[in-house]
């Protein structure tokens, strides 16, 4: 009984830590993509003037694929 409880506790701690890392990475990618999108919207005229819409779109799609 104690062995099972010990194993369960160790596994739960390990799995929780593993999931936290995955969630943290996903949140970071979400923040980066959100920041990039907001930055692109704020600099809309600059992007439009230099004709970089395709480049901006590729960068944003790359960030979204990491999610």
MOPAC internal coordinates of N, CA, C and O (Angstrom, degrees):
PM7 1SCF
backbone

  N    0.0000 0     0.00 0     0.00 0    0    0    0
  C    1.4580 1     0.00 0     0.00 0    1    0    0
  C    1.5382 1   110.43 1     0.00 0    2    1    0
  O    1.2310 1   120.35 1   134.13 1    3    2    1
  N    1.3222 1   116.94 1   -45.87 1    3    2    1
  C    1.4611 1   120.01 1  -179.68 1    5    3    2
  C    1.5259 1   111.48 1   -68.30 1    6    5    3
  O    1.2310 1   120.70 1   145.87 1    7    6    5
  N    1.3186 1   116.27 1   -34.13 1    7    6    5
  C    1.4645 1   119.82 1   178.23 1    9    7    6
  C    1.5219 1   109.75 1   -64.82 1   10    9    7
  O    1.2310 1   120.70 1   135.70 1   11   10    9
  N    1.3125 1   116.26 1   -44.30 1   11   10    9
  C    1.4617 1   121.05 1   179.30 1   13   11   10
  C    1.5230 1   110.54 1   -62.69 1   14   13   11
  O    1.2310 1   120.32 1   135.58 1   15   14   13
  N    1.3171 1   117.00 1   -44.42 1   15   14   13
  C    1.4591 1   121.35 1   178.66 1   17   15   14
  C    1.5231 1   110.84 1   -63.27 1   18   17   15
  O    1.2310 1   120.28 1   138.41 1   19   18   17
  N    1.3207 1   117.06 1   -41.59 1   19   18   17
  C    1.4649 1   121.16 1   178.33 1   21   19   18
  C    1.5277 1   111.09 1   -63.69 1   22   21   19
  O    1.2310 1   120.60 1   135.54 1   23   22   21
  N    1.3295 1   116.46 1   -44.46 1   23   22   21
  C    1.4586 1   120.76 1   178.77 1   25   23   22
  C    1.5341 1   110.54 1   -62.97 1   26   25   23
  O    1.2310 1   121.05 1   136.11 1   27   26   25
  N    1.3317 1   115.60 1   -43.89 1   27   26   25
  C    1.4648 1   120.35 1   179.91 1   29   27   26
  C    1.5290 1   110.68 1   -60.90 1   30   29   27
  O    1.2310 1   120.25 1   137.12 1   31   30   29
  N    1.3154 1   117.12 1   -42.88 1   31   30   29
  C    1.4628 1   121.60 1  -179.47 1   33   31   30
  C    1.5276 1   110.61 1   -64.72 1   34   33   31
  O    1.2310 1   120.65 1   133.83 1   35   34   33
  N    1.3235 1   116.35 1   -46.17 1   35   34   33
  C    1.4666 1   120.50 1  -179.33 1   37   35   34
  C    1.5271 1   110.49 1   -63.70 1   38   37   35
  O    1.2310 1   120.52 1   135.23 1   39   38   37
  N    1.3203 1   116.61 1   -44.77 1   39   38   37
  C    1.4630 1   120.15 1  -179.91 1   41   39   38
  C    1.5218 1   110.92 1   -63.63 1   42   41   39
  O    1.2310 1   120.12 1   137.19 1   43   42   41
  N    1.3156 1   117.38 1   -42.81 1   43   42   41
  C    1.4628 1   121.46 1  -179.66 1   45   43   42
  C    1.5232 1   110.93 1   -62.02 1   46   45   43
  O    1.2310 1   120.23 1   136.66 1   47   46   45
  N    1.3305 1   117.16 1   -43.34 1   47   46   45
  C    1.4652 1   120.28 1   178.75 1   49   47   46
  C    1.5244 1   110.73 1   -64.08 1   50   49   47
  O    1.2310 1   120.40 1   136.65 1   51   50   49
  N    1.3339 1   116.85 1   -43.35 1   51   50   49
  C    1.4597 1   120.63 1  -179.69 1   53   51   50
  C    1.5273 1   110.43 1   -64.08 1   54   53   51
  O    1.2310 1   120.27 1   132.88 1   55   54   53
  N    1.3194 1   117.08 1   -47.12 1   55   54   53
  C    1.4560 1   121.28 1  -177.27 1   57   55   54
  C    1.5332 1   111.22 1   -65.78 1   58   57   55
  O    1.2310 1   120.06 1   141.25 1   59   58   57
  N    1.3050 1   117.49 1   -38.75 1   59   58   57
  C    1.4698 1   120.90 1   177.74 1   61   59   58
  C    1.5149 1   110.47 1   -63.14 1   62   61   59
  O    1.2310 1   120.42 1   137.49 1   63   62   61
  N    1.3066 1   116.80 1   -42.51 1   63   62   61
  C    1.4581 1   121.18 1   178.17 1   65   63   62
  C    1.5284 1   110.73 1   -63.88 1   66   65   63
  O    1.2310 1   120.80 1   137.81 1   67   66   65
  N    1.3093 1   116.07 1   -42.19 1   67   66   65
  C    1.4621 1   121.82 1   178.58 1   69   67   66
  C    1.5303 1   110.61 1   -60.80 1   70   69   67
  O    1.2310 1   120.34 1   133.55 1   71   70   69
  N    1.3201 1   116.95 1   -46.45 1   71   70   69
  C    1.4704 1   121.28 1   179.92 1   73   71   70
  C    1.5203 1   111.74 1   -66.45 1   74   73   71
  O    1.2310 1   120.19 1   142.58 1   75   74   73
  N    1.3230 1   117.23 1   -37.42 1   75   74   73
  C    1.4585 1   120.09 1   179.30 1   77   75   74
  C    1.5254 1   110.78 1   -61.84 1   78   77   75
  O    1.2310 1   120.62 1   140.43 1   79   78   77
  N    1.3258 1   116.41 1   -39.57 1   79   78   77
  C    1.4671 1   119.38 1   178.23 1   81   79   78
  C    1.5215 1   111.31 1   -64.52 1   82   81   79
  O    1.2310 1   120.47 1   137.58 1   83   82   81
  N    1.3180 1   116.71 1   -42.42 1   83   82   81
  C    1.4654 1   120.19 1   178.96 1   85   83   82
  C    1.5258 1   110.40 1   -63.95 1   86   85   83
  O    1.2310 1   120.48 1   134.77 1   87   86   85
  N    1.3181 1   116.68 1   -45.23 1   87   86   85
  C    1.4675 1   120.81 1   179.79 1   89   87   86
  C    1.5218 1   110.76 1   -63.65 1   90   89   87
  O    1.2310 1   120.09 1   139.05 1   91   90   89
  N    1.3304 1   117.44 1   -40.95 1   91   90   89
  C    1.4579 1   121.76 1   179.13 1   93   91   90
  C    1.5252 1   110.78 1   -61.97 1   94   93   91
  O    1.2310 1   120.00 1   136.12 1   95   94   93
  N    1.3242 1   117.60 1   -43.88 1   95   94   93
  C    1.4607 1   120.90 1   178.40 1   97   95   94
  C    1.5232 1   111.16 1   -63.03 1   98   97   95
  O    1.2310 1   120.51 1   136.09 1   99   98   97
  N    1.3111 1   116.63 1   -43.91 1   99   98   97
  C    1.4676 1   120.44 1   179.92 1  101   99   98
  C    1.5278 1   110.55 1   -62.94 1  102  101   99
  O    1.2310 1   120.14 1   138.30 1  103  102  101
  N    1.3236 1   117.33 1   -41.70 1  103  102  101
  C    1.4697 1   121.01 1   178.54 1  105  103  102
  C    1.5263 1   110.59 1   -62.43 1  106  105  103
  O    1.2310 1   120.67 1   139.18 1  107  106  105
  N    1.3393 1   116.32 1   -40.82 1  107  106  105
  C    1.4667 1   119.44 1   179.11 1  109  107  106
  C    1.5202 1   111.19 1   -63.06 1  110  109  107
  O    1.2310 1   120.07 1   137.92 1  111  110  109
  N    1.3302 1   117.48 1   -42.08 1  111  110  109
  C    1.4647 1   120.38 1   177.44 1  113  111  110
  C    1.5213 1   110.39 1   -65.25 1  114  113  111
  O    1.2310 1   120.22 1   141.34 1  115  114  113
  N    1.3146 1   117.18 1   -38.66 1  115  114  113
  C    1.4665 1   120.05 1   177.74 1  117  115  114
  C    1.5233 1   110.89 1   -63.24 1  118  117  115
  O    1.2310 1   120.57 1   137.62 1  119  118  117
  N    1.3330 1   116.52 1   -42.38 1  119  118  117
  C    1.4589 1   120.44 1   179.09 1  121  119  118
  C    1.5193 1   111.12 1   -63.84 1  122  121  119
  O    1.2310 1   120.67 1   138.64 1  123  122  121
  N    1.3515 1   116.32 1   -41.36 1  123  122  121
  C    1.4611 1   119.44 1   179.14 1  125  123  122
  C    1.5220 1   111.28 1   -63.84 1  126  125  123
  O    1.2310 1   120.56 1   135.69 1  127  126  125
  N    1.3176 1   116.54 1   -44.31 1  127  126  125
  C    1.4609 1   118.84 1  -179.11 1  129  127  126
  C    1.5241 1   110.94 1   -67.53 1  130  129  127
  O    1.2310 1   120.37 1   141.73 1  131  130  129
  N    1.3174 1   116.90 1   -38.27 1  131  130  129
  C    1.4611 1   120.65 1   177.93 1  133  131  130
  C    1.5256 1   110.77 1   -64.54 1  134  133  131
  O    1.2310 1   120.67 1   136.51 1  135  134  133
  N    1.3302 1   116.33 1   -43.49 1  135  134  133
  C    1.4653 1   120.67 1   178.17 1  137  135  134
  C    1.5241 1   110.39 1   -61.52 1  138  137  135
  O    1.2310 1   120.81 1   134.87 1  139  138  137
  N    1.3291 1   116.05 1   -45.13 1  139  138  137
  C    1.4563 1   120.00 1  -178.86 1  141  139  138
  C    1.5260 1   111.25 1   -62.88 1  142  141  139
  O    1.2310 1   120.64 1   137.74 1  143  142  141
  N    1.3097 1   116.38 1   -42.26 1  143  142  141
  C    1.4604 1   119.96 1   179.26 1  145  143  142
  C    1.5247 1   110.78 1   -63.06 1  146  145  143
  O    1.2310 1   120.45 1   133.94 1  147  146  145
  N    1.3175 1   116.74 1   -46.06 1  147  146  145
  C    1.4688 1   120.25 1   178.81 1  149  147  146
  C    1.5215 1   111.44 1   -62.85 1  150  149  147
  O    1.2310 1   120.53 1   139.51 1  151  150  149
  N    1.3196 1   116.59 1   -40.49 1  151  150  149
  C    1.4550 1   121.04 1   179.49 1  153  151  150
  C    1.5344 1   110.73 1   -64.24 1  154  153  151
  O    1.2310 1   120.89 1   139.76 1  155  154  153
  N    1.3142 1   115.91 1   -40.24 1  155  154  153
  C    1.4702 1   120.09 1   178.77 1  157  155  154
  C    1.5257 1   110.93 1   -65.63 1  158  157  155
  O    1.2310 1   120.75 1   139.77 1  159  158  157
  N    1.3085 1   116.17 1   -40.23 1  159  158  157
  C    1.4656 1   119.76 1   179.55 1  161  159  158
  C    1.5313 1   110.09 1   -67.34 1  162  161  159
  O    1.2310 1   120.56 1   139.09 1  163  162  161
  N    1.3173 1   116.53 1   -40.91 1  163  162  161
  C    1.4619 1   119.81 1   179.99 1  165  163  162
  C    1.5326 1   111.31 1   -65.81 1  166  165  163
  O    1.2310 1   120.52 1   147.33 1  167  166  165
  N    1.3253 1   116.62 1   -32.67 1  167  166  165
  C    1.4646 1   120.86 1  -178.71 1  169  167  166
  C    1.5237 1   111.36 1  -104.13 1  170  169  167
  O    1.2310 1   120.66 1  -147.73 1  171  170  169
  N    1.2941 1   116.34 1    32.27 1  171  170  169
  C    1.4671 1   121.60 1  -176.63 1  173  171  170
  C    1.5265 1   112.18 1   -55.18 1  174  173  171
  O    1.2310 1   120.29 1   133.52 1  175  174  173
  N    1.2976 1   117.05 1   -46.48 1  175  174  173
  C    1.4639 1   120.07 1  -177.10 1  177  175  174
  C    1.5211 1   111.66 1   -65.54 1  178  177  175
  O    1.2310 1   120.41 1   140.73 1  179  178  177
  N    1.3200 1   116.83 1   -39.27 1  179  178  177
  C    1.4635 1   120.12 1   178.69 1  181  179  178
  C    1.5188 1   110.94 1   -63.96 1  182  181  179
  O    1.2310 1   120.91 1   134.77 1  183  182  181
  N    1.3231 1   115.86 1   -45.23 1  183  182  181
  C    1.4630 1   120.40 1   178.84 1  185  183  182
  C    1.5227 1   109.66 1   -61.37 1  186  185  183
  O    1.2310 1   120.81 1   136.95 1  187  186  185
  N    1.3052 1   116.05 1   -43.05 1  187  186  185
  C    1.4634 1   120.95 1  -179.40 1  189  187  186
  C    1.5321 1   110.89 1   -64.85 1  190  189  187
  O    1.2310 1   120.09 1   138.52 1  191  190  189
  N    1.3205 1   117.44 1   -41.48 1  191  190  189
  C    1.4657 1   120.90 1  -178.84 1  193  191  190
  C    1.5253 1   112.26 1   -64.16 1  194  193  191
  O    1.2310 1   120.62 1   142.83 1  195  194  193
  N    1.3117 1   116.42 1   -37.17 1  195  194  193
  C    1.4622 1   119.72 1  -178.27 1  197  195  194
  C    1.5271 1   112.59 1   -94.25 1  198  197  195
  O    1.2310 1   120.36 1  -175.24 1  199  198  197
  N    1.3127 1   116.91 1     4.76 1  199  198  197
  C    1.4600 1   122.65 1   175.39 1  201  199  198
  C    1.5395 1   111.82 1    57.85 1  202  201  199
  O    1.2310 1   120.60 1  -131.69 1  203  202  201
  N    1.3289 1   116.46 1    48.31 1  203  202  201
  C    1.4693 1   121.60 1  -177.71 1  205  203  202
  C    1.5275 1   113.19 1  -109.73 1  206  205  203
  O    1.2310 1   120.01 1  -153.85 1  207  206  205
  N    1.2871 1   117.58 1    26.15 1  207  206  205
  C    1.4649 1   119.50 1  -177.38 1  209  207  206
  C    1.5272 1   111.73 1   -61.80 1  210  209  207
  O    1.2310 1   120.73 1   137.10 1  211  210  209
  N    1.3240 1   116.21 1   -42.90 1  211  210  209
  C    1.4675 1   119.65 1  -178.08 1  213  211  210
  C    1.5299 1   111.03 1   -64.85 1  214  213  211
  O    1.2310 1   120.80 1   139.44 1  215  214  213
  N    1.3172 1   116.08 1   -40.56 1  215  214  213
  C    1.4696 1   120.39 1   178.77 1  217  215  214
  C    1.5254 1   110.77 1   -63.41 1  218  217  215
  O    1.2310 1   120.60 1   134.82 1  219  218  217
  N    1.3154 1   116.46 1   -45.18 1  219  218  217
  C    1.4555 1   121.02 1   179.00 1  221  219  218
  C    1.5269 1   110.98 1   -62.44 1  222  221  219
  O    1.2310 1   120.60 1   138.85 1  223  222  221
  N    1.3148 1   116.46 1   -41.15 1  223  222  221
  C    1.4534 1   121.13 1   179.39 1  225  223  222
  C    1.5259 1   110.74 1   -63.91 1  226  225  223
  O    1.2310 1   120.33 1   136.61 1  227  226  225
  N    1.3297 1   116.97 1   -43.39 1  227  226  225
  C    1.4739 1   120.24 1   178.08 1  229  227  226
  C    1.5225 1   111.71 1   -61.37 1  230  229  227
  O    1.2310 1   120.46 1   137.58 1  231  230  229
  N    1.3288 1   116.73 1   -42.42 1  231  230  229
  C    1.4632 1   120.32 1   179.66 1  233  231  230
  C    1.5374 1   110.78 1   -63.01 1  234  233  231
  O    1.2310 1   121.15 1   137.25 1  235  234  233
  N    1.3305 1   115.41 1   -42.75 1  235  234  233
  C    1.4610 1   119.56 1  -179.16 1  237  235  234
  C    1.5233 1   110.96 1   -68.03 1  238  237  235
  O    1.2310 1   119.75 1   139.15 1  239  238  237
  N    1.3187 1   118.08 1   -40.85 1  239  238  237
  C    1.4698 1   120.99 1   178.36 1  241  239  238
  C    1.5170 1   111.15 1   -64.38 1  242  241  239
  O    1.2310 1   120.11 1   143.64 1  243  242  241
  N    1.3157 1   117.40 1   -36.36 1  243  242  241
  C    1.4642 1   121.21 1   177.59 1  245  243  242
  C    1.5275 1   110.19 1   -62.71 1  246  245  243
  O    1.2310 1   120.81 1   136.96 1  247  246  245
  N    1.3182 1   116.05 1   -43.04 1  247  246  245
  C    1.4584 1   119.54 1   178.07 1  249  247  246
  C    1.5198 1   111.55 1   -64.56 1  250  249  247
  O    1.2310 1   120.35 1   140.22 1  251  250  249
  N    1.3165 1   116.94 1   -39.78 1  251  250  249
  C    1.4685 1   120.21 1  -179.87 1  253  251  250
  C    1.5221 1   112.41 1   -68.70 1  254  253  251
  O    1.2310 1   119.95 1   148.00 1  255  254  253
  N    1.3257 1   117.70 1   -32.00 1  255  254  253
  C    1.4539 1   120.55 1   179.23 1  257  255  254
  C    1.5268 1   111.46 1   -66.43 1  258  257  255
  O    1.2310 1   120.16 1   152.91 1  259  258  257
  N    1.3302 1   117.29 1   -27.09 1  259  258  257
  C    1.4606 1   121.05 1   179.02 1  261  259  258
  C    1.5237 1   111.68 1   -72.12 1  262  261  259
  O    1.2310 1   120.92 1   161.51 1  263  262  261
  N    1.3270 1   115.85 1   -18.49 1  263  262  261
  C    1.4613 1   119.47 1   177.24 1  265  263  262
  C    1.4949 1   108.08 1   -75.24 1  266  265  263
  O    1.2310 1   120.10 1   180.00 1  267  266  265

